[in-house]
Amino acid sequence: MKLFQCKHCLKPAYFENTKCSHCGTLLGFDPEKLDLMAFFEQGNDAPLIDAAGNPFRYCLNRQHEGCNWLIPMASTDRYCKACVLNQIIPDLSNPAYKKRWQTIENAKHRLLYAILRWNLPFVSKARNPETGLGFEFKAAQENEAVMTGHASGTITMNIAEADDVERAMAKKQMDEVYRTVLGHFRHEIGHYYWDILIAGSTHLPVFREIFGDERASYQQALEKHYQKSANREWEEKYISAYASAHPWEDWAETWAHYLHIVDTLETAFSFGLTMNPRLGTGMPYMSSSIDTDAYECPDFEQIMDQWIPLSLALNSVNRSMGLQDIYPFVISSKVKSKLIFVHQVIQGVSRGFSSSP
């Protein structure tokens, strides 16, 4: 995520801000320009006018403090590009549910930012029930469990994932080193884009060479995975233990990590970060200046050359604060080849090409 600023006072602002904390100017995110816009208050029913004179209004979910995205006044849509994808949300009259939903929406909007930056294809389920993208955010009931996952373009999220304690318990139970709401979204959207970009395409034979044959029984693969005793045999070939379960999960995990890497590098690029460790001579590979926007970088080697020093630096900073590593993963040569494939698929779409990598 890049660094934003208030267009009025030019002070830094966060992606989710609806008001500048320095000058009080109203802020809203324009998904067309992928930027925060600044507005002066003109009354409840008056349009928001940007510096160029363009009129906007907020997404309807702003009233629930769940969205700050803008809609052009000429549009008849009540919900923005991100919120129109929602098919089910929890009962917002329940304060606990509302708080969890707000956390989930923040993460979902960050996911959509990445999708829009790459110009990856998506349409709502309302417009295309067959290939559309939809989100269902549900609370588990006494007689109905809710499983976070993806099926035919619908991403379901158990809102308990937005509770820090619940998520920490699930993380421990699943023996995971990383578990976040944003991580869930990045993983599940990977399944959606496998259906859209890989299945039935010229990418499929290359996918099978790198990840394996997805036609192997998915259910049997998961059952076998959960029956395994804890070991580290997966580390040479996979980014996580779960990735070793089935080629679909390997793809989704690799896709999620590519998004982790690129979005974090964009933040570092926005801040102009440079790593030059004081370790003496002989370690030039640990020095790097983040001088390229990873979203627009066609060279995966350059992305890796910047990511390795940055992730080491960020992990070290976290340890200094008594926190877990921000990126507790090892990118082996085989995992790197999978990341390269994801990079080439995404860059092909982003740059308007459809041929196999």
C-alpha positions in Angstrom: 0.0 0.0 0.0 1.4 3.4 -1.0 1.6 6.4 1.3 -1.3 8.8 1.0 -1.6 12.5 1.8 -4.4 15.0 2.4 -4.6 17.1 -0.8 -5.5 20.2 1.3 -2.8 20.4 3.9 -0.4 17.8 2.3 0.1 15.9 5.6 0.2 12.1 5.5 -3.0 10.2 5.6 -4.0 6.6 5.9 -5.9 4.6 3.2 -8.9 4.2 5.5 -9.2 7.8 6.7 -12.5 9.7 6.2 -11.1 12.9 7.7 -7.6 14.4 7.8 -6.3 14.2 11.4 -4.4 17.5 10.9 -6.7 19.9 9.1 -10.1 18.2 9.4 -10.8 18.1 5.7 -13.0 15.2 4.5 -11.2 12.5 2.7 -12.4 9.7 0.4 -10.8 7.1 -1.8 -11.4 7.3 -5.6 -11.1 3.8 -7.0 -10.6 5.2 -10.5 -7.6 7.3 -9.6 -6.5 5.0 -6.8 -5.9 8.0 -4.6 -7.4 9.8 -1.6 -9.3 12.9 -2.5 -10.0 15.9 -0.2 -13.3 17.8 0.2 -14.8 20.5 2.2 -18.1 19.8 4.0 -21.1 21.4 2.2 -24.0 19.9 4.1 -25.5 16.4 4.4 -27.1 16.2 0.9 -24.6 18.3 -1.0 -22.2 16.5 -3.3 -18.5 16.3 -2.5 -16.6 18.4 -5.0 -12.9 17.7 -5.6 -10.2 20.2 -6.6 -11.1 19.7 -10.3 -14.8 20.4 -9.8 -15.9 16.7 -10.0 -18.9 15.8 -7.8 -18.8 12.6 -5.7 -20.7 11.0 -2.9 -19.6 8.4 -0.4 -20.4 4.7 -0.6 -23.5 3.9 1.5 -21.4 1.9 3.9 -19.7 5.0 5.2 -22.7 5.5 7.5 -21.6 2.3 9.2 -17.9 3.4 9.3 -17.1 0.5 7.0 -16.0 2.3 3.8 -14.5 5.6 2.6 -14.7 4.9 -1.1 -16.3 7.4 -3.5 -18.9 7.1 -6.2 -19.3 9.7 -9.0 -22.6 11.6 -8.6 -23.5 10.6 -12.2 -23.6 6.9 -11.1 -26.8 5.3 -9.9 -24.8 2.9 -7.7 -25.3 3.2 -3.9 -22.3 1.1 -3.1 -18.7 1.5 -4.3 -16.7 -1.0 -6.4 -15.6 -2.8 -3.2 -18.9 -2.9 -1.3 -21.1 -3.9 -4.3 -19.3 -7.3 -4.1 -20.9 -8.1 -0.7 -23.6 -10.7 -0.8 -24.0 -11.3 2.9 -22.9 -9.1 5.9 -23.5 -9.8 9.6 -26.2 -8.0 11.6 -24.8 -4.6 12.1 -27.2 -3.8 15.0 -25.0 -6.2 17.0 -22.0 -4.0 18.2 -19.6 -6.9 18.3 -20.6 -8.0 14.8 -20.3 -4.5 13.5 -16.8 -4.0 14.9 -15.7 -7.3 13.3 -17.3 -6.4 10.0 -15.4 -3.1 10.0 -12.1 -4.9 10.4 -13.0 -7.3 7.6 -14.0 -4.4 5.3 -10.7 -2.6 5.9 -8.8 -5.8 4.9 -11.1 -6.4 1.9 -10.7 -2.8 0.6 -6.9 -3.3 0.8 -7.2 -6.4 -1.2 -9.3 -4.6 -3.8 -6.7 -1.9 -4.0 -4.2 -4.5 -5.2 -6.6 -6.0 -7.7 -7.4 -2.5 -9.2 -3.7 -1.6 -9.3 -3.0 -4.6 -11.5 -6.2 -4.1 -13.5 -7.1 -7.8 -12.8 -10.6 -8.7 -14.1 -13.5 -9.0 -11.8 -17.2 -8.3 -11.8 -19.8 -8.7 -9.1 -22.0 -11.8 -8.7 -25.0 -9.6 -9.2 -23.8 -8.8 -12.7 -22.4 -12.2 -13.6 -23.5 -15.0 -11.3 -21.3 -17.5 -13.2 -17.9 -15.9 -13.2 -18.5 -13.0 -10.8 -16.8 -12.3 -7.4 -18.8 -12.1 -4.2 -18.2 -12.0 -0.5 -20.2 -13.5 2.4 -19.3 -12.4 5.9 -21.1 -14.6 8.4 -21.2 -15.3 12.1 -21.3 -18.9 13.3 -24.5 -20.0 15.0 -25.2 -22.8 17.4 -26.4 -25.1 14.8 -24.4 -23.7 11.8 -20.6 -23.5 11.6 -19.0 -21.1 9.1 -15.9 -22.1 7.2 -13.7 -19.5 5.6 -13.1 -20.4 2.0 -13.8 -20.0 -1.7 -16.4 -21.7 -3.9 -17.3 -20.7 -7.5 -16.3 -17.1 -7.0 -17.8 -16.6 -3.6 -15.4 -15.9 -0.7 -16.8 -16.7 2.7 -15.3 -15.3 5.8 -16.2 -16.3 9.4 -16.3 -12.9 11.1 -14.6 -14.5 14.2 -11.4 -14.1 12.2 -11.6 -10.4 12.9 -11.4 -11.0 16.6 -7.7 -11.0 17.7 -8.3 -13.7 20.5 -10.3 -16.0 18.3 -7.8 -15.7 15.5 -4.9 -16.4 17.8 -6.6 -19.5 19.1 -7.2 -20.7 15.6 -3.6 -20.0 14.6 -2.3 -22.1 17.5 -4.8 -24.9 16.8 -3.7 -25.0 13.2 0.0 -24.7 14.1 0.4 -21.7 11.8 3.1 -19.0 11.9 1.0 -16.3 10.3 -2.8 -15.7 10.3 -4.4 -12.4 9.4 -7.7 -11.3 7.9 -5.8 -9.7 5.0 -3.9 -12.9 4.6 -7.1 -14.9 4.3 -8.4 -12.6 1.6 -5.2 -12.8 -0.4 -5.3 -16.6 -0.2 -9.0 -17.0 -1.1 -8.8 -14.5 -4.0 -6.0 -16.7 -5.4 -8.6 -19.5 -5.8 -10.9 -17.1 -7.7 -8.1 -16.1 -10.1 -7.1 -19.7 -10.6 -10.6 -20.2 -12.0 -10.4 -17.0 -14.1 -6.8 -16.9 -15.3 -5.5 -20.5 -15.2 -8.3 -23.1 -15.7 -8.8 -23.8 -19.3 -6.1 -21.4 -20.4 -2.7 -21.8 -22.1 -1.2 -21.3 -18.6 -2.6 -24.7 -17.4 0.1 -27.0 -18.8 2.8 -24.8 -17.2 0.9 -24.6 -14.0 0.8 -28.4 -13.8 4.6 -28.6 -14.4 5.3 -26.3 -11.6 2.5 -26.9 -9.0 1.3 -30.4 -9.9 -1.9 -31.8 -11.3 -4.9 -30.2 -9.8 -7.1 -33.1 -11.0 -6.0 -35.1 -8.0 -8.8 -35.5 -5.5 -9.0 -32.3 -3.4 -11.0 -33.9 -0.6 -8.6 -36.8 -0.2 -5.6 -34.5 -0.4 -6.9 -32.4 2.5 -7.8 -35.5 4.6 -4.3 -36.8 4.0 -2.8 -33.5 4.9 -4.6 -33.2 8.2 -3.7 -36.8 9.2 0.1 -36.1 8.8 2.2 -35.7 11.8 4.0 -32.4 12.2 7.2 -32.3 10.3 9.3 -29.9 8.2 9.5 -31.9 5.0 7.5 -29.4 3.1 9.9 -26.5 3.5 12.1 -27.2 0.5 9.2 -27.2 -2.0 6.4 -25.1 -0.4 5.9 -21.7 1.2 3.8 -23.2 4.0 2.7 -26.6 5.2 -0.8 -26.0 3.9 0.5 -25.3 0.5 1.7 -28.9 0.4 -1.8 -30.3 0.7 -2.9 -29.9 -3.0 -1.8 -27.9 -6.1 -4.8 -25.6 -5.7 -3.7 -24.7 -2.1 -0.1 -24.4 -3.3 -1.2 -21.9 -5.9 -3.4 -19.9 -3.5 -0.7 -19.7 -0.8 1.9 -18.7 -3.4 -0.5 -16.1 -4.8 -1.1 -14.7 -1.3 2.7 -14.4 -0.7 3.2 -12.6 -3.9 0.6 -10.0 -2.8 2.3 -9.8 0.6 5.6 -9.1 -1.0 4.5 -6.6 -3.6 2.2 -4.6 -1.3 4.8 -4.4 1.4 7.5 -3.3 -1.1 5.1 -0.6 -2.3 4.9 0.8 1.2 8.7 0.7 1.5 9.0 2.5 -1.9 6.6 5.2 -0.8 8.7 5.9 2.3 12.0 5.8 0.3 13.5 3.1 2.5 17.1 2.0 2.1 18.8 -0.9 3.8 22.6 -0.7 4.3 23.3 -3.1 7.2 26.4 -2.3 9.3 27.8 -5.8 9.0 31.2 -5.1 7.6 32.2 -6.3 4.2 31.2 -9.3 2.2 27.4 -9.0 2.4 26.4 -6.6 -0.4 23.3 -8.7 -1.2 21.8 -7.4 2.1 22.0 -3.8 1.0 19.1 -2.4 -1.1 17.4 0.8 -2.0 13.7 0.4 -2.6 13.6 2.6 -5.6 11.1 0.8 -7.8 7.3 0.3 -7.4 6.9 -3.4 -7.2 3.4 -3.3 -8.7 4.9 -2.0 -11.9 8.2 -3.9 -11.9 8.5 -6.5 -14.7 11.7 -8.0 -13.3 11.0 -10.5 -10.5 14.7 -10.8 -9.7 14.6 -7.1 -8.8 11.6 -7.6 -6.6 13.5 -10.4 -4.7 16.6 -8.4 -4.5 14.6 -5.7 -2.6 12.4 -8.1 -0.6 15.1 -10.2 1.1 16.9 -7.3 2.7 13.6 -5.5 3.6 12.1 -8.6 5.2 15.2 -9.2 7.3 15.1 -5.6 8.4 11.4 -5.7 9.2 11.8 -9.0 11.1 14.6 -7.5 13.1 12.6 -4.4 14.0 9.7 -6.6 15.1 12.0 -8.6 17.3 13.2 -5.4 18.9 9.6 -4.7 19.9 9.1 -8.2 21.3 6.8 -9.1 18.3 6.9 -12.1 16.0 8.6 -11.9 12.6 6.5 -9.9 10.1 7.5 -12.5 7.5 8.3 -15.8 9.1 8.8 -17.7 5.9 11.7 -19.0 3.8 11.6 -18.7 0.0 13.4 -21.7 -1.4 14.5 -22.0 -5.0 11.4 -24.1 -5.8 9.1 -21.7 -4.1 10.7 -18.9 -6.0 9.9 -20.6 -9.3 6.3 -20.7 -8.3 6.3 -17.0 -7.4 7.9 -16.2 -10.8 4.9 -18.0 -12.4 2.4 -16.0 -10.4 4.4 -12.8 -11.2 4.3 -13.6 -15.0 0.6 -14.4 -15.0 -0.3 -11.1 -13.1 2.0 -9.0 -15.1 0.7 -10.5 -18.3 -2.8 -9.4 -17.4 -1.7 -6.0 -16.0 0.2 -5.2 -19.2 -2.5 -6.5 -21.5 -0.9 -9.8 -22.6 -2.7 -13.2 -22.4 0.1 -15.6 -23.5 1.6 -18.2 -21.2 4.6 -17.2 -19.1 
